Amino acid sequence: MSDLIYIVNPETRLLSSIKPVKLSEIGMREVRDLEEWVKNYPDILGEELLVVTSEFSKFDKSSRRIDVLAVDKRKKVVVVELKLEAENTFADLQAVRYAAFCSTMTIDDIVQELANHKNVDINESARILKEFWGVDEFEELDDKPRIILAASSFDDQEITSTVLWLRSFDLDISCVELTPYKLDEISKLILVPKMIIPLKEAQEYQIRVQRKQTIQSKSRLKDTSFAVFWKKVSEEFNKMGSGLFIEKIANRYYQQIQTGIKNVHYEFLVRRGSSVEIAIHYEGSDKARNHEMLSKLLVDKDDITKGIEYVFSVGPAGNKYASAFFSIPFDGNLDSNELATACSGLMTQFIQRTLKRIEESATG
């Protein structure tokens, strides 16, 4: 239930209360009003956010749209789901699905969407993002977007119970009430934002824990350089007879394997503290061509993935690339010989099942 707000008459010293109203009762709409407020004043959600785009719908084979897509100061992607009133909606389930869709977004995707949203070029978009984060160089995004549900009221126990339950699994999901109060005598609204889940104290504690975990994860990866890990991987991979070879060891979070086919390569990519991706990337300047070649490959998806236990995903088709990959989970420790062996073996299997198909589609 929303709090009452009292107005003090400075002449009579008397109080008069104003009560909340529903946005729908006063003719407000989700896209025309609520979404515009959040786009223009994202801090009404209780924190400093940079809006990347709105009505985002670039999902493979889906017409669904994210109301607002943003990033926060912790370099996390934020999915914002807006409702006039949350009662009897599936806002929580919608937002979880959208977060899953966005879990494979990369820095390049964010920079491109921000450029489109602000109608600027890529370089200016990158500058805006770096300035917001206070960094000189980008790090790759993690695969755990945050969720913010915002509505004028959350008088729906099903949603709040679901949100609290999801938070117990370390999903960063919150509820913000944007309660309107109507001042009849001056025909104006007062909009009062209030974070109801989590409580401020719990949120601050969670942020401290997440910062500590991030520092620990980065520290582990710094102590064991990427070059050492890729050396282990390459030594194993080059002996496995895939037909391709790693010739130059990288000292960064990804290691490419050239195919000899224009705009196509295989790639190992470390998602900090969560997984190593075993991927194929189509990175030509022709977006339609990238997507066409990936689509041809995925016709044989069942054969490619048969008997492999790891999760197989298709990355978003950005302006520069399209990708498909397996994910091998890991705990942030690149010292593991078992991890290097698993990565090498899976990449060899992936290449053996796809390289001939790629060559055929490239010449077809």
Rosetta blueprint (number, residue, H / E / L):
1 M L
2 S L
3 D L
4 L L
5 I E
6 Y E
7 I E
8 V E
9 N L
10 P L
11 E L
12 T L
13 R L
14 L L
15 L E
16 S E
17 S E
18 I E
19 K L
20 P E
21 V L
22 K L
23 L H
24 S H
25 E H
26 I H
27 G L
28 M L
29 R L
30 E H
31 V H
32 R H
33 D H
34 L H
35 E H
36 E H
37 W H
38 V H
39 K H
40 N H
41 Y L
42 P H
43 D H
44 I H
45 L H
46 G L
47 E L
48 E L
49 L E
50 L E
51 V E
52 V E
53 T E
54 S E
55 E E
56 F E
57 S L
58 K L
59 F E
60 D L
61 K L
62 S E
63 S L
64 R L
65 R L
66 I E
67 D E
68 V E
69 L E
70 A E
71 V E
72 D E
73 K L
74 R L
75 K L
76 K L
77 V E
78 V E
79 V E
80 V E
81 E E
82 L E
83 K E
84 L L
85 E L
86 A L
87 E L
88 N L
89 T L
90 F L
91 A H
92 D H
93 L H
94 Q H
95 A H
96 V H
97 R H
98 Y H
99 A H
100 A H
101 F H
102 C H
103 S L
104 T L
105 M L
106 T L
107 I H
108 D H
109 D H
110 I H
111 V H
112 Q H
113 E H
114 L H
115 A H
116 N H
117 H H
118 K H
119 N L
120 V L
121 D L
122 I H
123 N H
124 E H
125 S H
126 A H
127 R H
128 I H
129 L H
130 K H
131 E H
132 F H
133 W H
134 G L
135 V L
136 D L
137 E L
138 F L
139 E L
140 E L
141 L L
142 D L
143 D L
144 K L
145 P L
146 R E
147 I E
148 I E
149 L E
150 A E
151 A E
152 S L
153 S L
154 F L
155 D L
156 D L
157 Q H
158 E H
159 I H
160 T H
161 S H
162 T H
163 V H
164 L H
165 W H
166 L H
167 R H
168 S L
169 F L
170 D L
171 L L
172 D L
173 I E
174 S E
175 C E
176 V E
177 E E
178 L E
179 T E
180 P E
181 Y E
182 K E
183 L E
184 D H
185 E H
186 I H
187 S L
188 K E
189 L E
190 I E
191 L E
192 V E
193 P E
194 K E
195 M E
196 I E
197 I E
198 P L
199 L L
200 K H
201 E H
202 A H
203 Q H
204 E H
205 Y H
206 Q H
207 I H
208 R H
209 V H
210 Q H
211 R H
212 K H
213 Q H
214 T H
215 I H
216 Q H
217 S H
218 K H
219 S H
220 R H
221 L H
222 K H
223 D H
224 T L
225 S L
226 F H
227 A H
228 V H
229 F H
230 W H
231 K H
232 K H
233 V H
234 S H
235 E H
236 E H
237 F H
238 N L
239 K L
240 M L
241 G L
242 S L
243 G L
244 L L
245 F L
246 I L
247 E L
248 K L
249 I L
250 A L
251 N L
252 R L
253 Y L
254 Y E
255 Q E
256 Q E
257 I E
258 Q E
259 T L
260 G L
261 I L
262 K L
263 N L
264 V E
265 H E
266 Y E
267 E E
268 F E
269 L E
270 V E
271 R E
272 R L
273 G L
274 S L
275 S E
276 V E
277 E E
278 I E
279 A E
280 I E
281 H E
282 Y E
283 E L
284 G L
285 S L
286 D L
287 K H
288 A H
289 R H
290 N H
291 H H
292 E H
293 M H
294 L H
295 S H
296 K H
297 L H
298 L H
299 V L
300 D L
301 K H
302 D H
303 D H
304 I H
305 T H
306 K L
307 G L
308 I L
309 E L
310 Y L
311 V E
312 F E
313 S E
314 V E
315 G L
316 P L
317 A L
318 G L
319 N L
320 K L
321 Y L
322 A E
323 S E
324 A E
325 F E
326 F E
327 S E
328 I E
329 P E
330 F L
331 D L
332 G L
333 N L
334 L L
335 D L
336 S L
337 N H
338 E H
339 L H
340 A H
341 T H
342 A H
343 C H
344 S H
345 G H
346 L H
347 M H
348 T H
349 Q H
350 F H
351 I H
352 Q H
353 R H
354 T H
355 L H
356 K H
357 R H
358 I H
359 E H
360 E H
361 S H
362 A H
363 T H
364 G L
